Every structure is written in C-alpha cells, then in structure tokens.
C-alpha cells in the first residue's frame, strides 16, 4: 500500500513560535494520524521541531541561511532523495531552496504556503512560485486575490485553506482574580515586536489611565522588543497597567481566564490568537488587517479597529467594558462560528485533498 511521505520545510528562529509554526505542527501531526508519513525540517533545537516531535512527526534539523545557496539546495535535495519524499510543503521564504532542491532530487510535488500578504519582493516571489511550485495555499481569500491579480492561475493551482483550531475544553482557566483582585484583565498573545502594535497599545493605556484604574493588560509572548516595550511603558507611566508575562507553550488557560482579548497587530494573515479567543467565547478587539474581516464576518463577531491608532484602542476597550450584554452576545456568536468554520478537521480535510490533487497532477505531467 502506497503511503505518501510529506516534508514540511520551515526554517525560522529557534525561539520563534507563532501562527505559522503552529500550523506546521498541527498539519504534520494530524496528517500523520491519518496514515501519512510526515517530516518537519527546521532549525536544530527549535521550538518548532520540539513541538512537531510531540505531535508525532519525524523531525529533521536543517539550516537554510540564504535563498541563493547552492550548498543548501544540494544538501536539501540529498535529504529529499534519502527520505523518498512525495510532497514538499514550504513557507514562502524557504521556497527558493526547497523548490530548487525538489526539482533536482526525486521531483516531488512542491506546495508553497503564504500565510501573510506579500509586502515586499512581490515580483521575486511570483517568479519563484511560478517556476518552482505546483500549488499555492493561502489562509485568506484576500491573500489569494493578491496573487490572482498578479496573474497566478486559479484553476486548481491555488487553494484557500483556513487555519484549523484545536479546542481544549477540559483545560482549566487561569484565575486572574486570585492574582489581581478587582482588575479587568485584557489579554494579548503574540511576539513582542513593533509589528504587533504594542507601542500603540501603551499609548492607549496612557490615555485610559486618566479614566480607569482597574485595567490590567496581560501580554503572553517574547520578542526582540521586550525591553523597549517595558521602558516605553515606564516612560508613559503605565508600567502598573501592563505586564509582559513571557511565552507560554499553551495559552488556553489565560485565554479562558481573561475578561476580553485584544490584538493590536499592524498586519497579519489570518489572525490566530483572536481566533482562539473567539473559540472560547471571549469578547475580541482586533485591528482590521487582512484576514480580520473573514474571521469576524466583517465585524459582526469581533470589534474591528484601524491599525496604529491608540484612540481607536481606547474607544474599543471602553465600549466593550461598558456594554457587557452586547459584548457577551457577540462573543457567544463568535464561539459558535469559529468552532464550525475553523475546525481542525475542516483544515486537514481540505489540506489532504489539495495535497493529493497536486501530487497526482504532478505525476501526470512527468
């Protein structure tokens, strides 16, 4: 019996573990449970490889340091031949090496996943995709439409596959009131980098501090701008209103325990952290970036605000807290919607069908 062998190529910093990395871990793990042999290639000792191993995928340390490195192309091609790979799934920034390696090895089908809008080097990405990929996955229709407007075919070559969300209803929520009695806890989850919009959030807290003393923003995540953010909060006089609590492998207890969820990111693909908060029935405020409209049904299931706008953050927080009944109703509707349309089963069903189609199409052409 033929068992397809699938290699996910995803090289990123050892300590980075965001939505793209979670997608790889869950996709590889779920496909393995369906009988496929899955491999995840990434940096040695990375969170990505550690989490992939826990999900049952076979991990392979690789280090792609340049998209024009003949040595890394040759090394990856050798690995593809050795593992007898049938399908390679690569993130966009690894495609040059992964796609070229596939072409000179056993010629597996190559699928590239684009989980955020291509903001730079669009012509280069289009060239690589058209030359090296047999299929393209996006996680929003808006990203797909960008590629479609640039001439990529939409006759089966591209597929929108929404991120799937594992749900852990048996996990106990964190009791914020024990630790922070009387505080209204706003949770944020994401890397501590400027692109996540936290500097604007701190500006918003400075303005809120004149009106409210009960708010605590609890931030889960690590990143290169952590110390800058902490210093900025001190400079603005709101260090007692925001706590940078560090990275958590499993943020669900904190999501379940918070009063509302805020995602001030400046750009995204499909925002995973707000999706998770919606799945547990939390009121969500998020910036209107890329996949936010699709996730929230155009603002009916979450409060959408413009990015990089501290005043909008202030207004949204006040409206959400001051209108608990309508906020609760929106959160309840969001919970039902996310659990129906963004389930892990739906994601893996669509991914499996696309992989089979692209691999069969590739075989017919050879």
N, C-alpha and C positions, 0 to 999 in steps of 0.2 A: 504493500500500500504506500502511495506517494505521500510524504509528509513535507509540506512546504517549510523551507528554512528562511527565516526573515531576520535581517540585520538592521537595527536602528543605529545610525551614526549621529552622535550628538555630543560634540566636544564643547565644553563650557567650563568656567572656573570651578575648581574643586568644591568651593563652599556655596556656589550658586544653586538655588533650587526653587525655581518659580513655576509658573503655569506650564511652560513648555517642557520642563523636566518632568513634572507630574504627569503630563500627557504621555510621554515616552514610557514612564514606569507602568502606568495603568494599561496602556495599549499593549506593551510587551507581555505584561503579566496575564491579562485577560485572553490574549491570543494563545498563550501557552496553555491556559486552561481548556481551550477549545481544541487542543491537539497539535498546534503548530510548534516548531522548534524556534525559539526566539533568542536573539543575541542583542546585547546593548553594548555599543562601543563608545567609550568616553574616557576622560582623564582618570588615571590611576588614583585610588583612594578618594574619589569624589563622592559627594552625597548622592549624585545620580546613580552611580554604579552600586553603592551600598543599598539604596532603596530598590533598585532593579533586582538585585540578588534576593532580597526579601520576598519579592513577588514571583520568584522562580525563574526569571530569565537568566541566561548564561551571560556573564559579563566579560568584556574584552577590553583591557586597557589600551588606548591609542591616544596619540597626541598630535593633532593637526594644528600646526602653528602658522601655516600660510596657505592661501588658496592657489599658490603658484609653485608649490614644492614638488618637483618630480620624485624626490625621495619618498615623501609621504604617500604620493599616488602609488608608487611601486610597492611600498610596504602594505598599504591597504588592499591593493589588488591581490597580493600574495595571500593575505588573510581571507579574502573573499573566496579564492580558489580552495584554500585549505578547508574552510568551513562549508564549502559547497552551497553557497548562498543562492537562493532563488529570487529574492526581492530585497533591495536596499531601500530603506526609508531614511531620508536625510533632512535635517533642517536646512533652511535656505543658505546659511553662511558656510555650511560644510559641503555644499553641492559640488563645487569645482573639483575638490579632491575625491569625494565619494563617487561622483558621477564618472569622472575620468577613470578611477580605479575599476569601477564596474565594467566600463567599456573595454578595458584591456584584459579583463580576467575571464570569468566564465559567462560574461554577458547577462547578468541577472537584470530583471526589470528594476528601474530606478524611479522611486516616487519621492518628490520633494514636498515638504510641509512648510507653508508660510502662515505663521500664526499672528503676524502683525503686519500692518501696511508697509510696503517697501518705501522708506522715506528717503533713501539715497541710493546712488548707483543703480537706478532702475533699469537703464539700458543694459548694464552688465548682467544683472540678474535675469532679465528677459533672454539675453543671448545664451546664458548658461542653461536656463530651463529648456529653451527650445532645442538646444544641441544635446543635452545630457539626460534629460528627464523623460520618462514615459508616462508620467502623470503628476498632477499637482493637487494637493489637499490644502484648502483654506478652512478656517473655523468661523468665518462670517461671509455673508453674501457681498458685503461692501469690498472686502479684500479680493474676492473672486472677480468682482466687476472692474476693479482697477486693472487686473491682468487681462480681462476680456477686452477692455477699452484699448489696451496696448497691442492687441492682435493675437493673443494666445487662443487656441481653438477651444470651443465649448461643446464639443461633440463627444463627450466621454473622457476627454483629457483632464478636465478639471472637475473637482467634486467638493462641495461644501459639506464638511462633517463637523457638527457641533461638538464641543468638548463634553465628555461624559463625566458625571459627578458621582463618586462613591458616597453613599449615605450611611452614617453611623448613628442610628437612633438609640443604640444601647449605651453610648458614651455619656457619662455624667457631665453636666455643665459646671463650669468653674463658678464658685460663689464669690462674686466681686464684693458683695455687701459685707461679708466677713472681713475682707481685707481693707475695703474702702467704704465704710458705712456712710450712707447719705449721699454718695456720689452718683451722678448719672454717667454711666460708662459708655463711651463711644469707642468702638474697636476699629483699628486699621490693621491690615495684614499686607505686607509687601516689602520689597527690598528698600533699604534706606539710601536711596539715590534721588537726585534732584528731579528726575523724570516722573517720580511717583507723586509729586506735588506737595510734599510735606512742608516745604518752606511757606507756601501759601496757606496751609493749614495753621501754621504757627502765627502767621499774620492775623488769621481769623480769630484765633484764641485770644490774641491781644485785645481785639475789639469786644469779644464776648466777656472778657474778664471784667469789663466795666458794668456788665449787666447781671452776670451769674457767677456764683462761687461754687456751684455743685458739680461742674463738668470735669470729667477726667477722660482724656484721650489716651487709650492704652494701645501701644503700637507693637505688633509682633513682626520681627524681621531684623536682618543685619544688612550692612552695606557700607560702601566706602565713605558715605557722607554722614555716618552716625555722629561723629564728634562735632562736625559742623552744625548739624541739626540741634544737638544738645546745647552748643554755645549760642546758637541763634535764639533758642527758647529762653536761655538765661538773659540774653541781651534784651529780649522783648518783655521780660518779667513774667513769663508764664511757665517756668520750669516746674511749678507745682500742679500744672494743668495737663501736662503731657508726660507720659512715662514710656521710655524706649525699653521694652522688656526683653528684647533678644529674640532669637529664632526659636520656633517650636516646630518640631517634626510633624506634629498633629495639632492643628489649631482649633479643632472642633470644640473642645471644652470651653474655650474662651469665646468662641462664636455663640455657643448656646447660652453663655452667662451674661453677655453684654446687653445693653439696652437698645443700642442701634449701631449700625455698621456704616462706615464712611470710607469711600475710595476716591481720593482726590487726584488720581493719576492724570498726567498731561497727555499721554497717548497709550493705547492698548490695542490688542487684537480683540478676542473675546475675553472680557474681564472675569477671571476665575474666582477670585476671592469674593466679590459681590455675589456671584452665582451661588457659592457655598453658603453665604449668609442668608440668601433668599430661600434656599432649600430647608433651612431650619427656622423659617418664619420670623426673621428679624427685619425690622424696617431698614431700608438701604438708601443711602445717598451716594450717588456716584457721578463722576463727570461724564458729559455726553461725548464720548470718544469711541470711534469705530463701532465695535460690537454692542455698545450700551443700548442702542435703540432696539436691536434684535432681542437682547436678553430681557429688557424691561417692557417689551411691547410698546415702544415709543413713549415711555414714561408712565405707563399705567400701573406698572408693578414696582417701580422704584422712583425716587425723586432724582431727576436729572438736572445737573448744573453745568455751566460752562467751565472748561478747564482754566487754571491760572487766574482764579477770581476769588479773592478772600471774602469779599462782600457776599458773594453768592453762597459760599460755605456757611457764613454766619446766618444768613436768612434761612437756608435749608435746615440747619440744625434747630433753630428756634421754631420753625413751623412744625417740624417733626415732633419735637418735645412738647410743644404747646397744644398739639392736636392728637392726643393719644388714640382716640377712637378711629379716626380716619387712617392713621398710621398703622394701626393694628389690622384694619380691614385690608389695606394694601399688602401688608406683609403676609397675611393668610392666603390671599390670591396668588402672590408670588411663589409661595411654598408649593402650592398645587401645580403651578405652571412649570417650574423648574424640575420638579420631580417627574413630570410627564414628558417634557420635551428635551431634557438634557440628562437623561439617564445613561448610566454606563453601558447598559445593554444596547441602547439605540446607537451609541457611538461605535461600539465594537461590531455590531451588525453591519453598519454602513462601511466601516473600515475594512472588514473582512471581504465584503462584496467588491469593494473597489480594488483591493489587492489582487483578488482572484481575476477580475476583469483585466487589469493592467498586465498581469503576468501572462495570461492567456493571449492577449493581444500581442505582447512582445514575442511570444513563442511562434505565433502565426507569421510574424514578419521575418523571422530568422530563417 
